[in-house]
Amino acid sequence: MANRSMLDPTSDRSLADQLADILRTAIHSGSRSQGSQLPSEREFENDYGVSRTVVRDALDALVLEGLVVKRKGFGTFVRRLPPVRRVSSRNRHDLHRTADKPVFDVEAALNGRVPSRQLLSVGREQAPADVAQWLEIEIGAIVVVRRRLQLLDDNPAVISASYYPLWLAEGTMLESSDALKRGPDAEIEALGHPPAWGTEVFRARMPNPQERRLLALDAGVPVVRMLHIDYTETNRPLQVADDLYAADQHEFAFMWTSEEGPAPA
């Protein structure tokens, strides 16, 4: 009965919106913990005195927000996995140099997660228009492409496609189907081309069906596309790393400092 008093049928906000507000607050406050199972639709009906349609509309809203997931035959659960923080800073490449591992692996370990990857394809392709623009080559020019599916604790997290100009990658390990244990950034530096600076471009959107399948995304979960472009000291583009992140598994931070201040860690 106490729960029923939390909903106001005279409000200009629907009962479904009010119920979603209650559950959202409980999730954000931690009173409904990550991975915990929500009551059944029938239990919500009895506890709040609302119809099953109201319950479903409220839960569907939280699914679209990425706060809960529905498992057919099991029920509705609060999302379990905490996000992995990806930090952008002018010292980003120091991570793989220090650990002798890919940056993705280092950041995953710092967040207490276990990284792995599946190599999807390696080969030569025509550069997409936006990639060609960043690489400063003709649209449709041939480039070397490495595609991987990156995982956290065996769960798909990032679809990665790295584009390399032929002048850099032709006949090198970047064009090999073998795994690059130290990561592609280390291979580029081993070729005598350490990146001097770079830029990153972010865009959020909804996934297409193939992306949703590869990342095993629940309904309503968006993706964040990040283009990372590295340049030489003479401003020649070295690579375009095109990473598509499952938005519910990542958060993004940018670290900066004044010229006089200390470098970010």
Sequence and secondary structure as in RCSB ss.txt:
>XXXX:A:sequence
MANRSMLDPTSDRSLADQLADILRTAIHSGSRSQGSQLPSEREFENDYGVSRTVVRDALDALVLEGLVVKRKGFG
TFVRRLPPVRRVSSRNRHDLHRTADKPVFDVEAALNGRVPSRQLLSVGREQAPADVAQWLEIEIGAIVVVRRRLQ
LLDDNPAVISASYYPLWLAEGTMLESSDALKRGPDAEIEALGHPPAWGTEVFRARMPNPQERRLLALDAGVPVVR
MLHIDYTETNRPLQVADDLYAADQHEFAFMWTSEEGPAPA
>XXXX:A:secstr
 TTGGG  TTSSS HHHHHHHHHHHHHHHTSS TT B   HHHHHHHHT  HHHHHHHHHHHHHTTSEEEETTTE
EEE     EEEEE TTTTHHHHHHSS HHHHHHHHTT  EEEEEEEEEEEE  HHHHHHHTS TT EEEEEEEEE
EETTEEEEEEEEEEEHHHHTTSGGG SS  TT HHHHHHHTT    EEEEEEEEE   HHHHHHTT  TT  EEE
EEEEEE TT  EEEEEEEEEEGGGEEEEE    TTS    
